[in-house]
Amino acid sequence: MKRTKIITLHFALPILSLVCLAFLVNESINLCTLIHKHQTETEKVTVEGKTISSDLYGNLEYYAVLEKDAESRVTHLTDDGDLTEVSRQEFSQLNQGDTIDINKNDSTTERTVMYQSIALIAVYMIAPIYYICFLIARYQNIKTWKWLSWPLLRTVQFGFFGILAAILIYGYGSMGKIIYNTFQAYTGGQYETKAIVTDREADINGGRFESNYYYLSIMYRDQDSNTIYMTKEVRPSVYNDSLIDATISFPEDNPYHIHVKGFSGSDILFYFNKLWLYVIVIILTSLLTLVVRFILGNSSHWRHRRKRRIQSRKQSLRDRKKHRTKMKHKRYQEKERKRRNKNKTRDA
């Protein structure tokens, strides 16, 4: 049974790896084509307005509106081609009627296709990598694999800790942005005004890992009477209380970092579901700190263990060299014995 399983793996894994490699190459070519097409083809469009999208923590995205009245809708509910993302500097300089150059294929659909293509490439890489690891694990005693097994082992180790470090860096970077945006929104002289709700959406995702999103598309005026359109992700209590309008506040010198006062008990669970990833980041950091403390606290043990391992490796090399010398001498003696017997037979 075990032999049949191994034969099946030897037969199935190469075929699966080759198929995945073929799909990987094809998907990579499609992705390169999409990226090249996305970057090279441009067109001129007329700006009909501008709007901003703000997540729950105040991270902002700026859009030029290309279709009339699209600014009054929730940004992610607009049709492809209604909006195009711009930088903050471009946003501040844009006025209605201006002409700008945009990528011809700059749409939500195009970006979704590119993200799907990247995800497929990652999936197609699993089978070839697994096959290589299977061969190394199966034939690790063969000398020809030694030059490959060590680099791959180190690559896996560095890859694991590299991914872990990237997750931690991203997590703390996001937490830093949340703290910075909150500080910006709540400090300085505050300006309070009424915002008119022009559109709203509740994206309720039930199930084991509940993740709900509440959006309000609002129109308000800053202290200089400039009209601002924004899609803002809000707490459930704010969403339920803001059917027609909402009272918002923002710093006098920064009208885009808005916030709504008030907090209810239903918001606690909502924020917990939003922030549990950051809790995991903090727990991972604590565990890594404990691991580092354990390693540093037992550094003499690890040095002694490494020294013993090096000594054992050197002794193994000496034993193998001694064994080869002994076998070589034994073969030489056997050869001399055969030669002497042959000479005796010839003399007789």
C-alpha positions as CSV (number, residue, x, y, z in Angstrom):
1,M,0.0,0.0,0.0
2,K,2.8,2.4,0.9
3,R,4.7,1.6,-2.2
4,T,1.6,2.2,-4.3
5,K,1.1,5.6,-2.6
6,I,4.7,6.6,-3.3
7,I,4.4,5.5,-7.0
8,T,1.2,7.5,-7.3
9,L,2.9,10.6,-5.8
10,H,5.9,10.2,-8.2
11,F,3.5,10.0,-11.1
12,A,0.9,12.6,-10.1
13,L,3.1,15.4,-8.7
14,P,5.3,15.9,-11.8
15,I,2.2,16.1,-14.0
16,L,0.4,18.5,-11.6
17,S,3.6,20.6,-11.3
18,L,3.9,20.9,-15.1
19,V,0.3,21.8,-15.5
20,C,0.6,24.5,-12.8
21,L,3.8,25.8,-14.4
22,A,2.0,26.1,-17.7
23,F,-0.9,28.0,-16.1
24,L,1.6,30.1,-14.1
25,V,3.4,31.2,-17.3
26,N,0.1,31.9,-19.0
27,E,-1.2,33.9,-16.1
28,S,2.0,35.9,-15.8
29,I,1.9,36.8,-19.5
30,N,-1.8,38.0,-19.0
31,L,-0.8,40.0,-16.0
32,C,2.1,41.7,-17.8
33,T,-0.2,42.5,-20.7
34,L,-2.8,44.0,-18.4
35,I,-0.2,46.1,-16.5
36,H,1.3,47.3,-19.8
37,K,-2.1,48.1,-21.2
38,H,-3.1,49.9,-18.0
39,Q,0.0,52.1,-18.0
40,T,0.2,53.0,-21.7
41,E,-3.4,53.7,-22.9
42,T,-4.6,57.1,-21.7
43,E,-7.5,59.4,-22.6
44,K,-8.6,63.0,-21.8
45,V,-11.8,63.4,-19.7
46,T,-13.7,66.4,-18.3
47,V,-14.0,66.7,-14.5
48,E,-17.6,67.0,-13.3
49,G,-16.8,67.3,-9.7
50,K,-14.7,65.7,-6.9
51,T,-15.4,63.5,-3.9
52,I,-13.5,61.8,-1.0
53,S,-13.7,58.4,0.5
54,S,-12.8,58.0,4.2
55,D,-12.7,54.7,6.1
56,L,-13.6,54.2,9.7
57,Y,-10.1,55.4,10.9
58,G,-9.8,58.5,8.7
59,N,-7.7,57.1,5.8
60,L,-8.6,59.2,2.8
61,E,-8.8,58.5,-0.9
62,Y,-9.4,61.3,-3.4
63,Y,-11.5,61.0,-6.6
64,A,-12.2,63.1,-9.6
65,V,-15.9,62.7,-10.7
66,L,-16.3,62.0,-14.4
67,E,-20.1,61.6,-14.5
68,K,-22.6,64.2,-13.3
69,D,-24.1,63.6,-9.8
70,A,-21.8,60.6,-9.2
71,E,-20.3,62.5,-6.2
72,S,-23.6,62.1,-4.3
73,R,-23.4,58.3,-4.3
74,V,-21.4,55.9,-2.1
75,T,-18.1,55.7,-4.0
76,H,-17.8,51.9,-4.3
77,L,-21.4,51.8,-5.6
78,T,-20.7,54.0,-8.6
79,D,-20.3,52.5,-12.1
80,D,-17.0,51.9,-13.7
81,G,-15.7,55.1,-15.3
82,D,-17.7,57.4,-13.0
83,L,-14.7,58.1,-10.8
84,T,-10.9,58.1,-11.1
85,E,-8.5,58.2,-8.2
86,V,-6.1,61.2,-8.0
87,S,-3.5,62.4,-5.6
88,R,-4.2,64.9,-2.8
89,Q,-2.3,67.6,-4.6
90,E,-4.2,67.0,-7.9
91,F,-7.5,66.9,-5.9
92,S,-6.8,70.3,-4.3
93,Q,-6.1,71.9,-7.7
94,L,-9.0,70.4,-9.6
95,N,-12.1,72.4,-10.5
96,Q,-15.3,71.5,-12.4
97,G,-14.7,71.6,-16.1
98,D,-11.0,70.9,-16.0
99,T,-9.6,68.3,-18.4
100,I,-7.3,65.5,-17.1
101,D,-5.5,62.5,-18.6
102,I,-6.4,59.1,-17.1
103,N,-5.6,55.6,-17.9
104,K,-8.1,54.3,-20.4
105,N,-8.6,51.1,-18.5
106,D,-8.6,52.6,-15.0
107,S,-11.7,50.9,-13.7
108,T,-12.7,48.8,-10.7
109,T,-13.1,45.8,-13.0
110,E,-9.6,46.1,-14.5
111,R,-8.1,46.3,-11.0
112,T,-10.1,43.3,-9.8
113,V,-8.9,41.3,-12.7
114,M,-5.3,42.2,-11.9
115,Y,-5.7,41.2,-8.2
116,Q,-7.3,37.9,-9.2
117,S,-4.4,37.2,-11.6
118,I,-1.9,37.8,-8.8
119,A,-3.8,35.5,-6.5
120,L,-3.9,32.8,-9.2
121,I,-0.1,33.1,-9.7
122,A,0.4,32.5,-6.0
123,V,-1.9,29.5,-6.0
124,Y,-0.2,28.0,-9.1
125,M,3.2,28.2,-7.4
126,I,2.1,25.8,-4.6
127,A,2.4,22.5,-6.6
128,P,5.9,23.1,-8.0
129,I,7.2,24.2,-4.6
130,Y,5.6,21.2,-2.9
131,Y,7.1,18.8,-5.5
132,I,10.6,20.2,-5.0
133,C,10.2,19.9,-1.2
134,F,8.8,16.3,-1.6
135,L,11.9,15.3,-3.7
136,I,14.3,16.8,-1.2
137,A,12.5,15.1,1.7
138,R,12.4,11.8,-0.1
139,Y,16.0,11.8,-1.4
140,Q,17.8,13.9,1.2
141,N,20.5,11.3,1.6
142,I,21.6,11.5,-2.1
143,K,24.7,13.6,-2.5
144,T,23.4,15.6,-5.5
145,W,20.6,17.0,-3.4
146,K,22.8,18.4,-0.7
147,W,23.7,21.6,-2.6
148,L,20.0,22.3,-3.0
149,S,18.5,21.2,0.3
150,W,20.5,23.7,2.4
151,P,19.6,26.8,0.4
152,L,15.9,25.7,0.2
153,L,15.8,25.1,3.9
154,R,17.2,28.5,4.6
155,T,14.9,30.1,2.1
156,V,11.9,28.6,3.8
157,Q,13.1,29.8,7.2
158,F,13.9,33.3,6.0
159,G,10.6,33.3,4.0
160,F,8.6,32.4,7.1
161,F,10.2,35.1,9.3
162,G,10.1,37.6,6.5
163,I,6.4,37.1,6.1
164,L,5.9,37.4,9.8
165,A,8.0,40.6,9.9
166,A,6.0,42.0,7.0
167,I,2.7,41.3,8.8
168,L,4.0,43.0,12.0
169,I,5.3,46.0,10.1
170,Y,2.0,46.3,8.2
171,G,0.1,45.9,11.4
172,Y,2.0,48.5,13.4
173,G,2.1,50.8,10.3
174,S,-1.7,50.7,10.2
175,M,-2.0,51.3,13.9
176,G,0.3,54.2,13.6
177,K,-1.9,55.7,10.9
178,I,-5.0,55.2,13.0
179,I,-3.5,57.0,15.9
180,Y,-2.2,59.8,13.7
181,N,-5.6,60.3,11.9
182,T,-7.4,60.2,15.3
183,F,-5.0,62.8,16.6
184,Q,-5.5,65.0,13.6
185,A,-9.3,64.7,13.7
186,Y,-9.8,65.5,17.4
187,T,-7.1,68.2,18.1
188,G,-7.1,71.9,17.4
189,G,-10.1,74.2,17.0
190,Q,-13.1,72.2,16.0
191,Y,-15.8,73.4,13.5
192,E,-19.2,71.8,13.8
193,T,-21.8,71.7,11.0
194,K,-24.7,69.8,9.5
195,A,-24.0,67.3,6.8
196,I,-26.8,66.2,4.3
197,V,-27.0,62.4,3.7
198,T,-27.2,61.9,0.0
199,D,-26.8,58.1,-0.1
200,R,-26.2,55.2,2.3
201,E,-25.3,51.6,2.4
202,A,-25.1,48.8,5.1
203,D,-23.0,45.9,4.0
204,I,-24.0,43.2,6.5
205,N,-21.8,40.0,6.4
206,G,-23.0,37.4,8.9
207,G,-21.6,34.1,9.6
208,R,-18.8,32.8,11.9
209,F,-16.5,35.8,11.2
210,E,-18.9,38.7,11.1
211,S,-17.7,41.8,9.4
212,N,-20.2,44.6,8.9
213,Y,-19.6,47.9,7.0
214,Y,-21.8,51.1,7.2
215,Y,-21.4,53.9,4.7
216,L,-22.9,57.4,4.5
217,S,-22.5,59.6,1.4
218,I,-22.7,63.2,2.8
219,M,-22.5,66.7,1.5
220,Y,-21.4,69.5,3.8
221,R,-19.7,73.0,3.8
222,D,-16.5,73.9,5.5
223,Q,-16.0,77.2,7.4
224,D,-15.2,79.0,4.0
225,S,-18.5,77.7,2.6
226,N,-16.8,75.3,0.1
227,T,-19.0,72.3,-0.7
228,I,-17.5,68.9,0.1
229,Y,-18.8,65.5,-0.9
230,M,-17.5,62.5,1.0
231,T,-18.3,58.8,1.5
232,K,-17.6,58.1,5.2
233,E,-17.5,54.7,6.9
234,V,-19.3,55.1,10.2
235,R,-20.3,53.2,13.4
236,P,-23.7,51.4,13.4
237,S,-25.1,53.8,15.9
238,V,-24.3,56.8,13.6
239,Y,-25.6,55.0,10.6
240,N,-29.0,54.2,12.3
241,D,-29.3,57.8,13.6
242,S,-28.4,59.5,10.3
243,L,-31.3,59.0,8.0
244,I,-31.5,62.6,6.6
245,D,-28.6,64.5,8.1
246,A,-25.8,64.2,10.7
247,T,-23.9,66.6,12.9
248,I,-20.2,66.4,12.1
249,S,-17.1,68.1,13.5
250,F,-13.6,68.6,12.0
251,P,-10.5,70.7,12.6
252,E,-10.8,74.2,11.3
253,D,-7.6,73.8,9.2
254,N,-8.5,70.3,7.9
255,P,-12.1,69.8,6.8
256,Y,-11.6,66.3,5.5
257,H,-10.9,64.6,8.8
258,I,-14.4,64.6,10.1
259,H,-15.9,62.7,13.1
260,V,-19.3,62.3,14.7
261,K,-19.7,62.6,18.4
262,G,-21.4,60.0,20.6
263,F,-20.8,56.3,21.3
264,S,-23.3,53.5,22.2
265,G,-23.0,50.0,23.5
266,S,-23.6,48.4,20.1
267,D,-20.4,50.1,18.9
268,I,-18.2,48.1,21.3
269,L,-18.7,44.8,19.5
270,F,-18.4,46.5,16.2
271,Y,-15.0,47.9,17.0
272,F,-13.9,44.6,18.5
273,N,-14.6,42.9,15.1
274,K,-12.7,45.6,13.4
275,L,-9.7,45.6,15.6
276,W,-9.1,41.9,16.3
277,L,-6.3,41.8,13.7
278,Y,-4.4,44.4,15.6
279,V,-4.9,42.4,18.8
280,I,-3.3,39.4,17.0
281,V,-0.4,41.6,16.0
282,I,0.2,42.6,19.6
283,I,-0.1,39.0,20.8
284,L,2.5,37.9,18.1
285,T,4.8,40.6,19.2
286,S,4.5,39.5,22.8
287,L,5.2,35.8,21.8
288,L,8.2,36.9,19.7
289,T,9.5,39.0,22.6
290,L,9.3,35.9,24.9
291,V,11.1,33.8,22.3
292,V,13.9,36.3,22.0
293,R,14.2,36.6,25.8
294,F,14.4,32.8,26.0
295,I,17.1,32.6,23.4
296,L,19.1,35.4,24.9
297,G,18.6,34.0,28.4
298,N,20.0,30.6,27.3
299,S,22.6,31.9,24.9
300,S,25.4,29.8,26.7
301,H,23.3,26.7,26.2
302,W,22.9,27.4,22.5
303,R,26.6,28.2,22.1
304,H,27.5,24.9,23.8
305,R,25.0,23.0,21.7
306,R,26.4,24.6,18.5
307,K,29.9,23.8,19.6
308,R,29.0,20.2,20.2
309,R,27.3,20.0,16.8
310,I,30.4,21.4,15.1
311,Q,32.6,18.9,17.0
312,S,30.3,16.1,16.1
313,R,30.4,17.1,12.4
314,K,34.2,17.3,12.5
315,Q,34.4,13.9,14.2
316,S,32.0,12.4,11.6
317,L,34.2,13.8,8.8
318,R,37.3,12.3,10.5
319,D,35.6,8.9,10.9
320,R,34.5,8.9,7.3
321,K,38.0,9.8,6.2
322,K,39.5,7.1,8.4
323,H,37.0,4.6,7.0
324,R,37.8,5.5,3.4
325,T,41.5,5.1,4.1
326,K,40.9,1.8,5.8
327,M,38.8,0.5,2.8
328,K,41.4,1.8,0.4
329,H,44.1,-0.1,2.2
330,K,42.0,-3.2,2.4
331,R,41.4,-3.0,-1.4
332,Y,45.1,-2.6,-2.0
333,Q,45.9,-5.6,0.2
334,E,43.3,-7.7,-1.6
335,K,44.7,-6.6,-5.0
336,E,48.3,-7.5,-3.8
337,R,47.1,-10.9,-2.6
338,K,45.4,-11.7,-5.9
339,R,48.6,-10.6,-7.7
340,R,50.8,-12.8,-5.6
341,N,48.5,-15.8,-6.1
342,K,48.5,-15.2,-9.8
343,N,52.3,-15.1,-9.9
344,K,52.5,-18.4,-7.8
345,T,50.1,-20.1,-10.2
346,R,52.2,-19.0,-13.2
347,D,55.5,-20.1,-11.6
348,A,54.0,-23.5,-10.8
